[in-house]
Amino acid sequence: MSTPGLALNGGAPAISTPTPAWPVYDQTDADALVEVLNSGRWGSTAGDVVQTFEAEFAAHQDSKYGFALNNGTLALAAALRAGGVGIGDEVIVPPYTFIATAAAALFVGAVPVFADVDPTTHLLDPEAAKAAITERTKAIIPVHLAGAIADMDAFAALGREHDLLIVEDSAQATGAAWKGTAVGSLAGIGTFSFQSSKNLTAGEGGAVTTNDEELANALYAMINVGRVRGGGWYEHTIVGWNLRMTEFQGALLRTQLGRLDAQQKERDVNAVLLDELLADVEGVTPDATDERWTSHGRHLYMMRFPAFEGNAELRDAALKALHAEGLAGASSGYVPLHRNEAVVRDAKAIADRLGQPYPEPQCPVTDELCRDTIWLPQSWLLGNEETTRSVAAAITKVVTSIDDLR
Ligand SMILES: *Cc1c(COP(=O)(O)O)cnc(C)c1O
């Protein structure tokens, strides 16, 4: 028996408007790019556009120091190396995140150790992280997933008590603030991504922020082939990568940064409305909020569906139904990173070589989340009220027709 209402079964789709456009740009962006082109100064060692962006971005994130670089993945690796994390050190990471969070540890010869997440927010659980600390632990990477913010009071305290580097993976949280202070400035180092899907984008790109001068100097060196800030061209006092971005990226990021706050407000209004519209719908639970999040980055709209009863196949059927309703880009989200064979193989290889234990990671909450989560990309929060109401209608329709999808 099928409900004719579902678009999958020939009913009218709940959403008749296309996904709101992303990225957003106009002649201002084109002019900025052409200006760099005509200047002939295409690299940041020749021009000053990236440097200007760095100052603007650092200020936007309430940070004393900010450096731009080529992507968010290597921002994490640079942060770890700048903070002194190296061979055999353990780095605590959540398993519900993009692979880069764990891969960054492996890139510097360190061992990613997984600690489970909170079932209501998908964020790294400070208690689980605390329980994973050993005498080899050197860093924790709380991820501000979806634009929500990990418990930075707890993580900053863990960092102080156990002398650990805290790296805020803020790839999804540009503009988010914890009790009034922007992410990236709340502990040791913050890392950001400007990849195509992110709320601030130049196609690719990244940044690191800190309030600590020593860490700032080390970050600069990691990005600039080990050079000394203010030093000579061939003065390399440590071994560093070349992770610089181009002036073209810097120019685009400056114009895009000018739009960010207004876009974030729009997304926030729509997300709050979506929360309201879904609050009484049985079978779907949008992620919890936290009053300490004085500004939510609104990168993803995350929901769990008790209606799936932990059945990932039913989740996948519902996802197809949502796509048919017009909700393009809705995603079943991450797969458990603590079960990723490549990551676990590399982690074990390092631990084995050094004679360190690497117990099979146990993260039951993440396993559960990966069976019943669906998220929407940020662009769905950039529509008007009618778009948001039709998004809620699509979700409601699918979740109330769940028995037709079994
Ligand atoms: C996007 C992302 C990254 C990596 O950024 P890239 O710029 O794509 O390399 C790292 N961590 C998280 C949580 C991300 O979402």
The ligand as an SDF file (V2000), in Angstrom:
LIG
                    3D

 15 15  0  0  0  0  0  0  0  0999 V2000
   35.6420   20.5760    5.1410 C   0  0  0  0  0  0  0  0  0  0  0  0
   36.1930   20.0360    6.4080 C   0  0  0  0  0  0  0  0  0  0  0  0
   37.5770   19.8540    6.6020 C   0  0  0  0  0  0  0  0  0  0  0  0
   38.5820   19.9440    5.4990 C   0  0  0  0  0  0  0  0  0  0  0  0
   38.6180   21.1110    4.7910 O   0  0  0  0  0  0  0  0  0  0  0  0
   39.1460   21.1260    3.2710 P   0  0  0  0  0  0  0  0  0  0  0  0
   39.2910   22.5780    3.0050 O   0  0  0  0  0  0  0  0  0  0  0  0
   38.0910   20.4800    2.4360 O   0  0  0  0  0  0  0  0  0  0  0  0
   40.4320   20.4020    3.2220 O   0  0  0  0  0  0  0  0  0  0  0  0
   38.0240   19.4720    7.8610 C   0  0  0  0  0  0  0  0  0  0  0  0
   37.1640   19.2390    8.8730 N   0  0  0  0  0  0  0  0  0  0  0  0
   35.8390   19.3700    8.7100 C   0  0  0  0  0  0  0  0  0  0  0  0
   34.9410   19.1050    9.8750 C   0  0  0  0  0  0  0  0  0  0  0  0
   35.3000   19.7440    7.4750 C   0  0  0  0  0  0  0  0  0  0  0  0
   33.9840   19.8430    7.3290 O   0  0  0  0  0  0  0  0  0  0  0  0
  1  2  1  0
  2  3  1  0
  2 14  2  0
  3  4  1  0
  3 10  2  0
  4  5  1  0
  5  6  1  0
  6  7  2  0
  6  8  1  0
  6  9  1  0
 10 11  1  0
 11 12  2  0
 12 13  1  0
 12 14  1  0
 14 15  1  0
M  END
$$$$
